Amino acid sequence: MAPPLPWLMLLHNIPPKPAYLRVKVWRRLQALGAVAVKNAAYVLPRSDQAHEDLRWVCREIEQGGGEAVLCEARFVHGLDDAGLRGLFDAARDADYAGVAEEARRILDELAEQPAEMEAATRRLRRRFDQVAALDFFGAAGREPAEGALSGLEARLKPASQHQAEARAETARPSGRVWVTRSQVFVDRIASAWLIKRFIDPRARFKFVSEKDYSPRAGELRFDMFDAEFTHEGDRCTFEVLQQRFVADDPGLHQLAEIVHDIDLKDGKYARAEAPGVLQLVAGICESAADDTERIKRGTELFETLYRSFRGKRG
């Protein structure tokens, strides 16, 4: 039996009246994360859930007097799999950019109003989770959006909780399991190198789906929701770890500025190396889907950068 084709494509013909039906179908497809490849042609990655969801959309169209065809598809001309993934990533990147912008607005406008800030942050977390659920291929925009949101959530923790966590976390870990989100990118790759190189040489890494994950006793989480080590204020996870454990290393401080500029995209340090490092990490992630392999290759990159900065310092 031939393997299933990788995409599901919905083709529809919706009558001009009633006018609301076209809008209803469009909203429904947007909520599923489908992208339009042509007028009235929408695509989703093939899965049992996507198949069921699109069957319901077909029924809604037909009950409204329209026509719908659902088929498995493979694109062979004009648009390939990489191009399709790019369409999905672009859609999610736009959503993530909206989340990051809203996080900055909340911080600017509600920092002195804790109750309002907490309510707005909870709403934004729900919005982020909805976007992440439709992020089928790991869009690059997730990292800065998650960072901005985690920074907000960190601001909401009581000072006493921050102090207790700081005392517990400053004791240097040894041989711990360090947990982070799968599909690692710049901040998580750099942080994993920093952990293994300077903090916990016997560290083991575990990559999880944040949505379905419940922490186990003894695990240390980094760069994920409610983690022991994650964004704090306008600092990315790498900066938090570096300042907590290895604050007096100028070479690491320079690396932290580069990771910050890439991760948060705020141009705070205007590091000229940031675009080149981003391109290299993107190449690593494009050629290695496995998180362990990404960490391995990224370790070589960040070790080389660190030695370069250390040599300049010398």
Summary of the structure (lengths in Angstrom):
residues: 314
radius of gyration: 22.2
end to end distance: 63.6
largest distance: 75.2
contacts: 949
relative contact order: 0.08
helix: 59%
strand: 12%
